[in-house]
Amino acid sequence: KIIGVHILGSNADDLINYFALIMKFDLPYDEVGKTIFAYPSSASDLSYFLE
């Protein structure tokens, strides 16, 4: 379960929204890691963050 996130750097404002949804709907991180995101984008790295 993800209980909090800190993100620093470029595109942090985009990435924090994904983590807010994950926490709001209590999504399991292993399921989110299987999601396909647009590439290339900062969101495409979410699956690597969640490994």
C-alpha positions as CSV (number, residue, x, y, z in Angstrom):
1,K,0.0,0.0,0.0
2,I,1.3,3.4,-0.9
3,I,0.8,5.8,2.0
4,G,2.7,8.9,0.8
5,V,4.8,10.2,-2.0
6,H,7.5,12.9,-2.4
7,I,8.6,13.9,-5.9
8,L,11.2,16.5,-6.8
9,G,12.2,17.5,-10.3
10,S,10.8,18.3,-13.7
11,N,7.3,16.9,-14.3
12,A,6.7,16.3,-10.7
13,D,3.4,18.1,-11.0
14,D,2.2,15.5,-13.6
15,L,3.5,12.5,-11.6
16,I,2.0,13.4,-8.3
17,N,-1.5,13.3,-9.8
18,Y,-1.1,9.6,-10.7
19,F,0.1,8.8,-7.2
20,A,-2.9,10.8,-5.7
21,L,-5.3,8.6,-7.7
22,I,-3.5,5.4,-6.6
23,M,-3.8,6.4,-3.0
24,K,-7.4,7.7,-3.2
25,F,-8.7,4.5,-4.7
26,D,-6.3,2.3,-2.6
27,L,-5.0,0.6,-5.7
28,P,-2.4,-2.2,-5.2
29,Y,1.0,-1.0,-6.5
30,D,1.6,-4.3,-8.3
31,E,-1.5,-3.8,-10.4
32,V,-0.6,-0.2,-11.2
33,G,2.9,-1.4,-12.3
34,K,1.2,-3.5,-15.0
35,T,-0.5,-0.4,-16.5
36,I,0.7,0.8,-19.9
37,F,1.4,4.6,-19.9
38,A,2.1,6.8,-22.9
39,Y,5.7,6.7,-24.0
40,P,7.8,8.8,-24.0
41,S,6.5,10.6,-20.9
42,S,7.4,11.0,-17.3
43,A,4.4,8.7,-16.5
44,S,6.0,5.8,-18.5
45,D,8.5,5.5,-15.6
46,L,5.8,4.8,-13.0
47,S,6.1,1.0,-13.5
48,Y,9.9,1.3,-12.6
49,F,9.1,3.3,-9.5
50,L,6.7,0.7,-8.3
51,E,9.1,-2.3,-8.7
